[in-house]
Amino acid sequence: MKKDDFLIKMVGISKQFGTVQALKNVDFTVKHQEVVGLVGDNGAGKSTLIKILTGVHLPDEGEIYFEGEKQYIDSPKKARDLGIETVYQNLALIDLMSIARNFFLGREPVRKFAKVVNFLDRKKIDKVAKESLKEIGIKIRSVDEEVSLLSGGERQAIAIGRAIYFGAKLLVLDEPTAALSIKESHKVLDYVTDARERGLSVIFITHNIYHVYSVADRFTILEHGEKIGDFNKGEVSAEDIIDIVRTGETSARL
């Protein structure tokens, strides 16, 4: 496999929890600068597959390649170091902290005092957060504002902006439009398109087929831990995907 064929290639991934076969011999790929919609009903295996990719679980069988090189991703830190950033549905933002502090959460720049004591570089934190969010089209009132005051769409924007700034190559979005208004959902979908235009690849996990259909290049469909379909956008309609997910059969509409 040439290095530039795929950003991510997962081959023959299987995972069992007790008597439950969560994944069975699943192949999953993401090309460079591609948005892949990962869809399926509850219990299809989407979350398990992503948790294996992001180092939360180890597979029982299978291999993972990142930029053509075989990887052993045994922790979320390893995934992050490779350039895999995950924005979960709960966002992992701290409500009582400012936007700027959340932007750098866990990666705060520091200044040394007397070469011994580290102090947060608050000026850099505020400046970089403000400029970075503005650059990707995210409008905020003040980086000092608490995250608890933000809308759902604004919170998603902060999390996506943070991933882009810290050099993510692959952005994993878990139900990014869940519980958002129509207007806010469209803003988040615009951020997904913008991320692709900036050179990122995106895995978009959702139950809302119409949302993911508007931005994805390709769709991978899971059912009971197995991959039952992998289609380019031009090969299926949103209604086709919905029927495949509903029936578990690719012949439902195709």
C-alpha positions as CSV (number, residue, x, y, z in Angstrom):
1,M,0.0,0.0,0.0
2,K,1.4,3.4,-1.0
3,K,1.6,6.0,1.7
4,D,-0.7,8.3,-0.1
5,D,-3.5,5.8,-0.7
6,F,-5.3,6.2,2.6
7,L,-4.9,8.2,5.7
8,I,-6.5,5.4,7.8
9,K,-6.8,1.7,6.9
10,M,-8.3,-0.7,9.4
11,V,-8.1,-4.3,8.3
12,G,-10.0,-7.3,9.7
13,I,-11.0,-5.6,12.9
14,S,-12.7,-7.9,15.4
15,K,-13.7,-7.3,19.0
16,Q,-15.6,-9.4,21.5
17,F,-16.9,-8.3,25.0
18,G,-17.8,-11.5,26.9
19,T,-20.3,-13.3,24.8
20,V,-21.1,-10.2,22.6
21,Q,-19.3,-10.1,19.2
22,A,-19.1,-6.3,18.9
23,L,-17.1,-6.3,15.6
24,K,-16.4,-9.1,13.2
25,N,-13.7,-8.8,10.5
26,V,-14.5,-5.2,9.7
27,D,-12.4,-3.3,7.1
28,F,-12.7,0.5,7.3
29,T,-10.8,3.2,5.4
30,V,-10.5,6.9,5.2
31,K,-8.7,8.7,2.3
32,H,-6.8,11.9,2.6
33,Q,-9.2,15.0,2.7
34,E,-12.3,12.8,2.7
35,V,-15.4,12.9,4.8
36,V,-16.7,9.4,5.6
37,G,-20.2,9.0,7.1
38,L,-20.1,6.0,9.6
39,V,-23.7,5.0,10.0
40,G,-25.8,2.1,11.4
41,D,-28.5,1.5,14.0
42,N,-27.8,1.3,17.7
43,G,-25.6,-1.6,18.5
44,A,-24.1,-1.7,15.0
45,G,-20.6,-1.4,16.2
46,K,-19.8,2.2,15.3
47,S,-18.7,3.3,18.7
48,T,-16.5,0.2,19.2
49,L,-14.8,0.7,15.9
50,I,-14.0,4.3,16.7
51,K,-12.8,3.5,20.2
52,I,-10.4,1.0,18.7
53,L,-9.2,3.6,16.3
54,T,-8.7,6.2,19.0
55,G,-7.0,3.9,21.5
56,V,-9.8,3.3,24.0
57,H,-10.0,-0.4,23.2
58,L,-7.5,-2.8,21.6
59,P,-8.8,-5.1,18.8
60,D,-8.9,-8.8,19.4
61,E,-7.8,-9.2,15.7
62,G,-6.9,-6.9,12.9
63,E,-4.4,-4.2,12.0
64,I,-4.4,-0.4,11.8
65,Y,-2.4,1.6,9.3
66,F,-2.0,5.4,9.5
67,E,-0.5,7.1,6.5
68,G,0.7,3.7,5.2
69,E,2.5,2.7,8.4
70,K,1.2,0.0,10.7
71,Q,0.4,1.4,14.1
72,Y,-0.3,0.0,17.6
73,I,-2.7,2.5,19.1
74,D,-3.0,1.5,22.7
75,S,-4.1,4.8,24.2
76,P,-6.0,8.0,23.3
77,K,-2.7,9.9,23.7
78,K,-1.1,7.7,21.0
79,A,-4.0,8.5,18.7
80,R,-3.7,12.2,19.4
81,D,0.0,12.1,18.8
82,L,-0.7,10.6,15.4
83,G,-3.1,13.4,14.6
84,I,-6.4,11.8,15.4
85,E,-8.7,14.1,17.3
86,T,-12.1,13.0,18.6
87,V,-15.0,15.4,19.3
88,Y,-17.5,13.4,21.4
89,Q,-21.1,14.1,21.8
90,N,-20.5,15.4,25.4
91,L,-17.6,17.5,23.9
92,A,-15.2,17.2,26.9
93,L,-15.5,20.9,27.6
94,I,-15.5,22.3,31.2
95,D,-18.5,24.5,31.7
96,L,-17.0,26.8,34.4
97,M,-13.8,27.5,32.4
98,S,-13.4,30.2,29.8
99,I,-13.5,29.5,26.1
100,A,-9.7,30.2,25.9
101,R,-8.9,27.8,28.7
102,N,-11.1,25.1,27.1
103,F,-9.4,25.7,23.8
104,F,-6.0,24.7,25.3
105,L,-7.4,22.2,27.8
106,G,-4.5,19.9,28.7
107,R,-2.1,21.7,26.4
108,E,-1.7,25.0,28.1
109,P,1.4,27.1,27.1
110,V,3.5,28.1,30.1
111,R,6.1,30.6,31.1
112,K,9.0,29.8,33.5
113,F,9.7,31.9,36.5
114,A,13.2,31.8,37.9
115,K,13.7,28.7,35.6
116,V,11.8,26.6,38.2
117,V,8.1,27.5,38.5
118,N,5.7,27.3,35.5
119,F,3.0,29.9,35.1
120,L,0.2,29.8,32.5
121,D,0.9,32.1,29.6
122,R,-2.6,33.7,29.8
123,K,-1.8,36.4,27.2
124,K,-0.8,33.7,24.6
125,I,-3.8,31.5,25.5
126,D,-6.3,34.4,24.9
127,K,-4.5,35.7,21.8
128,V,-4.2,32.3,20.1
129,A,-7.7,31.2,20.9
130,K,-9.2,34.4,19.6
131,E,-7.2,34.5,16.4
132,S,-7.6,30.7,15.7
133,L,-11.3,30.7,16.1
134,K,-11.7,33.8,14.0
135,E,-9.5,32.3,11.2
136,I,-11.9,29.4,10.8
137,G,-15.0,31.6,10.8
138,I,-16.1,31.0,14.4
139,K,-17.6,34.2,15.9
140,I,-17.5,34.5,19.7
141,R,-18.2,37.4,22.0
142,S,-15.2,37.0,24.2
143,V,-12.7,34.3,24.8
144,D,-13.1,35.0,28.5
145,E,-16.7,33.9,28.4
146,E,-17.6,30.7,30.3
147,V,-18.4,27.8,28.1
148,S,-21.6,27.3,30.1
149,L,-23.0,30.4,28.4
150,L,-22.5,29.0,24.9
151,S,-25.1,27.3,22.7
152,G,-24.7,23.7,21.6
153,G,-23.5,24.8,18.1
154,E,-21.0,27.2,19.6
155,R,-19.6,24.5,21.9
156,Q,-19.2,22.2,18.9
157,A,-17.4,25.0,17.1
158,I,-14.9,25.4,19.9
159,A,-14.2,21.7,20.0
160,I,-13.7,21.5,16.2
161,G,-11.6,24.7,16.1
162,R,-9.4,23.3,18.9
163,A,-8.8,20.1,16.9
164,I,-7.9,22.0,13.8
165,Y,-5.5,24.3,15.6
166,F,-3.6,21.5,17.2
167,G,-2.8,19.9,13.9
168,A,-5.3,17.1,13.6
169,K,-5.1,15.1,10.4
170,L,-8.2,13.1,11.1
171,L,-11.3,14.6,12.9
172,V,-13.7,12.1,14.4
173,L,-17.1,13.7,15.1
174,D,-19.6,11.7,17.3
175,E,-23.2,12.8,16.7
176,P,-22.1,16.5,16.2
177,T,-25.5,17.8,15.3
178,A,-27.5,15.9,18.0
179,A,-29.9,18.2,19.9
180,L,-28.9,21.2,17.9
181,S,-31.3,23.6,16.2
182,I,-31.6,23.6,12.4
183,K,-29.6,26.8,12.2
184,E,-26.8,25.5,14.5
185,S,-26.7,22.1,12.7
186,H,-26.1,23.8,9.4
187,K,-23.2,25.9,11.0
188,V,-21.6,22.7,12.3
189,L,-22.0,21.1,8.8
190,D,-20.2,24.1,7.4
191,Y,-17.3,23.6,9.8
192,V,-17.0,20.0,8.6
193,T,-16.8,21.2,5.0
194,D,-14.3,23.8,6.0
195,A,-12.2,21.2,7.8
196,R,-12.0,19.1,4.6
197,E,-11.0,22.1,2.6
198,R,-8.2,22.8,5.0
199,G,-6.9,19.3,4.3
200,L,-8.3,17.3,7.1
201,S,-10.1,14.0,6.8
202,V,-13.3,13.5,8.8
203,I,-15.3,10.5,10.2
204,F,-18.8,11.7,10.8
205,I,-20.8,9.3,13.1
206,T,-24.5,10.0,13.2
207,H,-28.1,8.7,13.2
208,N,-29.2,11.8,11.1
209,I,-28.6,10.5,7.6
210,Y,-29.7,13.7,5.9
211,H,-27.1,15.7,7.8
212,V,-24.2,13.5,7.0
213,Y,-25.4,13.0,3.4
214,S,-25.0,16.8,2.8
215,V,-21.3,16.7,3.6
216,A,-19.9,13.2,3.2
217,D,-18.0,11.8,0.2
218,R,-18.6,8.2,1.2
219,F,-20.7,6.1,3.6
220,T,-19.7,3.0,5.5
221,I,-22.7,1.1,7.0
222,L,-22.4,-1.3,9.9
223,E,-25.0,-3.8,11.1
224,H,-24.6,-6.1,14.2
225,G,-20.8,-5.6,14.1
226,E,-20.3,-6.3,10.4
227,K,-19.8,-4.0,7.5
228,I,-22.7,-4.4,5.1
229,G,-22.0,-1.5,2.8
230,D,-19.5,1.0,1.5
231,F,-20.8,3.5,-1.0
232,N,-19.5,6.6,-2.7
233,K,-22.0,9.5,-2.5
234,G,-22.9,9.2,-6.2
235,E,-23.9,5.5,-5.8
236,V,-26.7,6.0,-3.2
237,S,-29.3,8.5,-2.1
238,A,-30.0,9.5,1.5
239,E,-33.2,7.4,1.3
240,D,-31.2,4.4,0.1
241,I,-28.9,4.6,3.1
242,I,-31.9,5.0,5.5
243,D,-33.5,1.8,4.1
244,I,-30.2,-0.2,4.3
245,V,-29.8,0.9,7.9
246,R,-33.5,0.1,8.6
247,T,-33.5,-3.4,7.0
248,G,-29.9,-4.4,7.3
249,E,-29.9,-5.4,3.6
250,T,-28.1,-3.7,0.8
251,S,-30.6,-5.0,-1.6
252,A,-33.3,-2.9,0.1
253,R,-33.0,-0.1,-2.4
254,L,-30.1,-1.0,-4.7
